[in-house]
Amino acid sequence: MGVSQMPVAEGKSVQQTVEILTRKLEMLGAEKQGTFSVDCETYHTAASTLGSQGQAGKLMYVMHNSEYPLSCFALFENGPCLIADTNFDVLMVKLKGFFQSAKASKIETRGTRYQYCDFLVKVGTVTMGPSARGISVEVEYCPCVVASDCWSLLLEFLQSFLGSHTPGAPAVFGNRHDAVYGPADTMVQYMELFNKIRKQQQVPVAGIR
Amino acid sequence: MEAPPVTMMPVTGGAINMMEYLLQGSVLDHSLESLIHRLRGLCDNMEPETFLDHEMVFLLKGQQASPFVLRARRSMDRAGSPWHLRYLGQPEMGDKNRHALVRNCVDIATSENLTDFLMEMGFRMDHEFVAKGHLFRKGIMKIVVYKIFRILVPGNTDSTEALSLSYLVELSVVAPAGQDMVSDDMRNFAEQLKPLVHLEKIDPKRLM
């Protein structure tokens, strides 16, 4: 397990930027290793259950990651992230009366998986329904499980192919720099990225997030 | 480092409905040894397996008359085991001739922050108990003989008290829906345990 970073870069068009990035990676010497996908569905507490709790409805995100095909991740923003097996989706169907899925807000990213020595790079197109809304780049440094130990190495690697678009340290590292990094942290980062992209109206002409 | 199995779509839980077929009975404490002896003879040859589990039952109250029930179970003697979340539906009313209680069931293995997550979802704990006993298997049938302990101080699993002077015996099978011959096999097996224990279909509604 390594440390992942998820910046979004925009260029002339989503597809062109993805091509530029993948070409840069291939020139560096990265090997293509299949595809990946991460998707996220949003559920909100149905109005009927709100009255008894007296609190605002919370949003629950149920996510899947092809890197962990037999798992399902369920999380609340700023809350716990549950890692369960794929039967959790069946349970969500049973909970239909209490948690309603906001169908239109299913968001996912699909793309290619590259391996470059100890780094795993995934460049994906983020889509919501039929429209492409952005690009996600995930970089994982596999040998390391503690974020603070390899952050500078990751940053240097990112700069080599993202150039000026390299972002700062993700919030998920926050106060827990020395804690062991896990798949739940990756999913929290994807959730934050998807939320950022969801809030944008259109794919802008140029911009960095 | 190898690529994971290449799947375009993440593998999602199948839409197969699993049903739990159940027969229950009980034995007094002094009959436990003879029952265990008989089960060891009838069941699959394996190391005698004991378990010590802590189960918490959570309810989610909505506008519907009946709250949604979820059971969260963790092993107290096997460190590192995932938590087990279980949903059990209403017993299927139907064929009076069907020998076992049939209800929809969904079993999910989860990480350890399950209780925090359920609270965040809006569930509240209704009751909890500790179950300690023996586990046997025969093919797809699972036989558990266990004692229920009441937890005296909420959250403290060290101070418990036995609920009764008996052991609960459950014969269960989890199989896809529509396989009714399963209940015939269960009844045949239950016959072999008589007269030590009488396993029967107990409708929970009749007990309320």
Interface residues (C-beta under 8 A of the other chain):
Chain A: Q33 G34 T35 S37 D39 T45 A46 S48 T49 G51 S52 Q53 K58 M60 H64 N65 S66 E67 P69 L70 C72 A74 F76 G79 P80 C81 L82 I83 A84 D85 T86 N87 F88 D89 V90 L91 K94 L95 G97 F98 F99 R110 R113 Q115 L120 C142 A184
Chain B: M1 A3 P4 P5 V6 T7 M8 M9 P10 V11 T12 G13 G14 A15 L60 K61 G62 Q63 Q64 F68 L85 Y87 G89 V106 D107 I108 A109 T110 S111 N113 L114 D116 F117 E120 M121 G122
